[in-house]
Amino acid sequence: MGEGGNICTDIPKYRIYENGVFTKEITDASEYWKEGYVGFLIGCSFSFEEALIREGIEIRHIAQGRNVPMFKTNIQTVPVGPFSGPMVCPCAR
């Protein structure tokens, strides 16, 4: 998946934050990419955990019988219908 893809141009839109403040939305992030950067297209954690486990990589929250760790940010989402609130992000450990 993604062979021949470009992380800087293959996603419909990129949101640029400078010093934690949203500054613009763009469709090509090439000018922001620097030598040595690494990008990942992983989707939801539920879609890749099985592959990691299959390769013998222990997933801490699964080993502990818990859901993926998450935290609420102070970034408010744009309300749509009954859905609103702060952005929630998984914690990478």
C-alpha positions as CSV (number, residue, x, y, z in Angstrom):
1,M,0.0,0.0,0.0
2,G,1.4,3.3,-1.0
3,E,4.3,2.0,-3.1
4,G,5.2,4.9,-5.4
5,G,3.2,7.3,-3.3
6,N,4.2,10.7,-2.0
7,I,3.3,11.7,1.5
8,C,3.6,15.4,0.5
9,T,1.1,15.3,-2.3
10,D,-1.1,12.3,-2.0
11,I,-3.3,13.5,0.8
12,P,-6.2,15.8,-0.2
13,K,-5.3,18.6,2.3
14,Y,-2.6,19.4,4.9
15,R,-3.2,21.8,7.8
16,I,-0.1,23.8,8.7
17,Y,0.5,24.8,12.3
18,E,3.3,27.2,13.3
19,N,4.2,27.4,16.9
20,G,1.0,25.6,17.7
21,V,-1.2,28.0,15.7
22,F,-3.1,27.0,12.6
23,T,-1.8,29.2,9.7
24,K,-3.0,27.7,6.5
25,E,-4.4,24.7,4.6
26,I,-2.5,23.5,1.5
27,T,-2.7,20.6,-1.0
28,D,1.0,20.1,-1.5
29,A,3.3,20.0,1.5
30,S,6.6,19.5,-0.4
31,E,8.1,22.8,0.7
32,Y,7.8,21.7,4.3
33,W,9.5,18.3,3.8
34,K,13.2,18.1,5.0
35,E,15.9,15.5,4.4
36,G,15.7,12.9,7.1
37,Y,11.9,13.2,7.7
38,V,9.9,10.0,7.8
39,G,6.1,9.8,7.2
40,F,3.7,7.0,8.1
41,L,0.2,6.2,6.8
42,I,-1.2,4.0,9.5
43,G,-4.9,4.7,9.7
44,C,-6.7,3.8,12.8
45,S,-4.6,1.8,15.4
46,F,-7.2,-1.0,15.1
47,S,-6.2,-1.5,11.5
48,F,-2.5,-2.1,12.1
49,E,-2.2,-3.6,15.5
50,E,-3.0,-7.1,14.2
51,A,-0.1,-6.9,11.8
52,L,2.3,-5.8,14.5
53,I,1.2,-8.7,16.8
54,R,1.5,-11.2,14.0
55,E,5.2,-10.1,13.7
56,G,5.7,-10.6,17.4
57,I,5.6,-7.0,18.5
58,E,3.8,-6.6,21.8
59,I,1.2,-3.9,22.0
60,R,1.3,-2.6,25.5
61,H,-2.4,-1.6,25.9
62,I,-3.5,-4.9,24.4
63,A,-1.2,-6.8,26.7
64,Q,-2.7,-4.9,29.6
65,G,-6.3,-5.5,28.4
66,R,-7.0,-1.8,27.8
67,N,-8.1,0.4,24.9
68,V,-5.6,2.5,23.0
69,P,-4.4,5.4,25.2
70,M,-5.7,8.8,24.1
71,F,-5.7,12.4,25.2
72,K,-8.0,15.4,24.5
73,T,-6.3,18.3,22.9
74,N,-7.2,22.0,23.3
75,I,-7.9,22.1,19.5
76,Q,-11.7,22.4,18.9
77,T,-13.2,20.6,16.0
78,V,-15.7,22.1,13.6
79,P,-19.2,21.1,14.9
80,V,-21.2,18.9,12.4
81,G,-24.7,18.0,13.4
82,P,-24.6,16.4,16.9
83,F,-20.8,16.0,16.8
84,S,-18.5,18.6,18.4
85,G,-15.8,18.9,20.9
86,P,-12.0,18.8,21.2
87,M,-9.8,16.8,18.9
88,V,-8.7,13.5,20.5
89,C,-5.4,11.9,19.6
90,P,-3.9,8.5,20.4
91,C,-0.7,8.6,22.5
92,A,2.3,7.1,20.8
93,R,4.5,5.2,23.3
